[in-house]
Amino acid sequence: MIRGKRVLLKPNAGRVAAPGSGVTTHPEVVAAAIDVFREAGADVAIGESPIIGVQVQEAFETAGITSVAAQRDCPLIDMDRRRFVEVAVPDGRVLHSLRVCPEVLEFDFVVSIPVMKMHMHTGVTLAVKNMKGCLWRRSKVKLHMLPPIAGSDEKPIDVAIADMSSILRPSLAIIDGTVGMEGLGPSAGQAKPVDVVVASADAFAADAVACQLMGTDAGRIPHLRMGAERGFGVIDLARMRITPDNWRDWISPFAPPPENLTIQFPNITVLDDNSCSACQSTLLLFLKRHKDRIFDYFPSQSTINIAIGKGHTDLPQGTLCIGNCTANLREMGIFVPGCPPVGSQILSAVSGEPAVDGRDNRMDDEKP
């Protein structure tokens, strides 16, 4: 079945982060996948389309993927280098077409290899959502920029991921739980060693088992529930054959994301209305690095309001407005342009000092 076929491995390498951080797929898992498919006679390559502002070569290098690929003479593909293919989304509720990286359509098999992570807006991010990294360049942002759904409490991002799954479902899911991420995932949480890998030909089934291992239930994750209801996969454990029989011995509940970021950052109120993960990550990494220093620039304020997202119609005076989506309310305080801006731009805006390094959306910039 595999011999002579072209297999595209799609890890989670959309950010610049070191192995073991819980942010990107561990290189040992990627190496094992290369070896298994090579031994089966497949032609293997690794591809990624990272978040805005990240160069895929740097992401692969920092994650340790470049090294294991070079050792095995396995090609690395920047899936943003070629022009997209516009693909219709059949029966989409909020999406009717998507710009897809062409490699996804050219390979015989696509393998989703995500990290086992919590996610502040979608509950978890696993094999199904990892396929969002197959969308071309800024097309990924489209899923975060959708208007509210009339007459529904469903979040547009959840419905969009379910819509996306009608055209982007991997042939195989391999979920890397060697080191996952709990709390403020997908990039600003805490690394959590679990030492487990979940694999299935049904990405929804793999995600459902991973959810159990993380201490939650796939039925509580809207994009998984909606996708299963539309027939894209199975999340009912009773319909699965799961091995080994004692798989529940590996259950290790993950801390969920806090409902409000002020829990983690006292006296800082984050006003988030329909933001995307790029701005979320930028802001969270900035706050983790500068949460103490930032009050030096707001001496008259006991609480700092920070806004991200495109849904705001009004903000308190003096709000720090992050990203182009808040431009309509720039007069309410300090506006930091960018899609997304990086941490040095935010610091420059509040301090009045020139930005030093425009690349500080790197995960290792959390270090002092």
N, C-alpha and C positions, 0 to 999 in steps of 0.2 A: 504493500500500500504506500509506503514512504519512499522506497528505493527509487532513485532517479528524479524525485520530486524536489521542488524548490520550497524551502521552509524559511519564513521570516519570523525571527524572534523579536517580540516587542516588549522589552523590559520597561520598568518605570525609571527613566533616566532624564526626566524633563527639567530637573533642577541640578545645581552644582552642589553635590554633597558627597562626603566620604563614605566608604564602606562601613557598615555597622551603625550608621546614623539613624537607620529606620526611615530615611527619606527616599533612597533609591534602592533598586534591586541589588542584592549582594552579588558580587562578581562570581563567587563560587557556585551560586545557583545558575547563573548564566553559563558558566563553564560546563556544568553538568548537562545542561540542556543541549549545548553544542555537541558534546561528546555522544550523548544518546542518539541524537538525530544523525550525526555523522556515521556512527556505527551501524545505523539502519540503512545507510546508503543515500541519505538526502544531501542536497546542496543547501547549505545553511548560511544565512546572513542575519545581521542584527540591525534594526532600524528604530529611529525615534524622531519625533517632532516635538521639541521642548516648548516650555512656556515662553511667553514674550520676554525678550531681554536676555535669554540664555543661548549660548552657542553650543550646539550639540557635541562638537569635538571636545570642548572643555568639560561638559557634563559627563561624557563617556570616560574621559581621562581621570577625572577626580573620583568617579564611582568605582574605578578599578576595572571597568569593562574593556577599555582599550587594551590593557595588558593581557587579559585572558583571551581576547580575540586575536591579538597578535601572536600569541603562543600557539594558536591553533589555525593561523592563517585564515581567519574568518572575517569577511568584509563587514565594515561598519557603514551604515547608510544614513546620511542626513536627509530625512524624508521631506524636508522643505526645499530642497535644491531644485526640484522640477516643478513644473506647473501642475496645479491641482486637476482633478477630474470631478466634475459636478455630477453628483449621484442623487437621483430622486429618492425621497423617503416615502414609501407607500403607506397610505393611511396615517400619516403623521398628524398628531394633534397640535403640536406647536412648531414642528419643523416639516418643511416640504421638500427641501433639498439640502445637501451638505457638500462642502468642498473637501474631498478626500485625497490623501497622499497617494499617488499612482501605484507605488510599490505594493500597497495593500491589495490591489486588484490584480496584480501581475504574478504574485507568488501563489503556489498551489495550496499552501497551508500557512496560516498566521497563528502564532502562539503568544498568548497574553501572559506576561510574567511580571505581575505587580508585586508590591510590598503589602503586607497585611497592616492596614492603617485605618485609624478613625479619621473622620472628615467633619469639619465644623458645620458644613451645610448639607451634606448628603448622608450623614451618619457614618458610613464606611466608604472607602475607595479600594476596590479589589479588581478582579479580572474583567468584569463588565465595564466599569468606569474607566479602566486603564486604556480601553480602546479609543477614548477621547483623544489620546495622543497620536492617533492615526488621522486626525483632522489637520488640514493644511494651515500652517501659520496662524494668522489671527482668526481663522474660522472657529477655533476653540472658544474664543471669547463670546461668539454668538450665542452659545448655550447659556451664558450668564447675563445676557442683555435682553432677554425676552420680557415682554410686558406681562403683568398679572393675567391669569386666566379668568375670564368673566364667569361669575357664578360658581367658582371653585376655590377651595382653600389649598389645592395642590400647588406646590412650588414649581414654577416653570422649569427650573433646572432639573428636577426629578423627572418630569414628563419628557423633557428633551433627551435625557439619557435613555429613557425607555424607547423614544422614537429612534434615536441613533442605533439602538440595538437591533432594529429591523434590518439594517444594512451592514452593521459592523459587529459581527459576532465571531470570536476566534474559533479556530478548529480545535484548539486545546488550551486549557488554562492551567498554569503552574503558579500557585500563589506562594510567594516567598515569605514564610513566617520565621525565618532564622532570627531576624531582629525586626520586629514590627514597630509601630508608633501608636501610642495612646495619647489621649488628651487632645491638644490643639493640632491635630493633623489637618492637612497633609504634610506640613513642613515645619511647624513650630511646636510640636508636641515633644513627648519624652520617648526615647528609644526603649523598647521592651523586648528583651530576648525571649523567644518562645521555642525555638529550635524545632520547627515543624514545617513541612511543605504539604500543600494540598493540590492535587491534580485531578482533572476531569476533562472529558471531551465536551461537557456541558458547563459553560462558564457560570451560568446561574447556579447550578448545583455546587460547583466549587465555592462560589461566594457564600452559598447557604451554609455549607459546612464550616467555612472560615468564620462566618458570623457566630456560629455556635461556639467555636473555640475562643472567640473574643468575648463571649459572654452576652451576646445579643441574639436576635432572631431575624432572619431575612424578611419575614413578614412585616417587620417594623421598619424596614428600609424601603422607602417609597419606590425608588427606581427599580429595585429588584422585584417587589410585589407587582408593580404595574407591568413590568416586562414579562413576568411569569403568567400573569393574567392574559396577556396577549399571545401567549404560546411560544415565547422566545426561549424558554428554558424551564427547568423544574427547580423549585425551592422547597418542596414538601419532602422532608427527610424520610417519611414513610415510603416514598416512592423510589428511594435510592438504595443501592447496595454499597455500603461504606466499609472500607477495610483500612486498618485492622479492626477487629471487633471491639477492641478496647480504645477506640479512637478518642472517646470522651475523656480519657485519662490526661489528654493534652489540653483540656480546657483551662484557660488562664485569663480571666476577665480583664478587659482593657478599660482603663478610666475613660469615660466619655468626654467629649469636648464640653467646656463650661457653657451654660446657656448665655452668659453675659461675660464679655472679656474683662469687665471691671472686677470680676472675682480674682483674676490673675494680676491685674494692674490697678491697684487701689488709687482712687482719686483721678483716674483716667477713664472717661466714658467714651467708648467707641460706638458711634452712631452708624450702623451698617444697614443700608437699605438696598438690597439687590446688587451687591458687589460681586466681582469675580475673584477667583482664587489667586490671580496674579497680584492684585492690590492687597488682598488679605495677607498673603505671604510677605509682601514688602513691608506692610505695616507691623505685622507681628514680629518679624525679625528686627525691625527698627526699635520697637518698644522693648524687646528683650535686651537689646544692646544699650539703649539710651533712656530707659524708664526713669532712672534717677536724675540724670543730667537734664532732661527735658524741662523740668520745673524751674531750672535756672533762667530759662528764657521766657517764663510766664510768672514773674515774681508777684504779680497782683492777683493771681488766680489760685484758689485752693483746689479747683477741679478743672481739668483740661478736657474739652470736647473735641473729638476727632471724627470726621465724617468720611465714609467711603461709600461708593455705590451710586447708581443713577436714579434712585427712586425718591430722593429728598425733594420736598417742596418748600421746606422752611428749616432753618437751623438757628441755634442760639448765637447771639453776637459773640465774636471772638473765636469761633470754631476753626480748627485746623482742617482744611478741606483737601483731601488727598486724591489725586487722579483727575483725569479729564472729565469723568462723569459727574464731578461736583462743580464744574465750571460755572453752571448757571447760578450758583449761590456764592461765587467767589467774594462778593462784597461783604459777606457775613464774617470774614476773618482773614486768615492766611491761606492762600491757594497755592498748591503744589501741582503743577501740570505734569502730565506723563501718562502713558498707557502700557505698563504702570510706571510711575516714578521709582527711583531707587532711593535707598536709605540716605545716601549722601545729599541728595536733592532736598529731602525733607529736613535734614539737619541744617543745611544751608539756608532754607527758607525761614526757619524759626530762629536761627542764630545771626543771620545776616552775613555770615562768612562764606567764602567761595567753596563750592563742592570740590572735594579732593579726589575722590575715586568713584566713578559712575558704575562700578561693578559690584557694589556691596550688597547686592541681593543674593550673594553666595551664602550657603548655609554655614560655612566655617567662619563667616564674619560675625557670628554670635560670640566668638571668643574675644576677650578684651585685648 
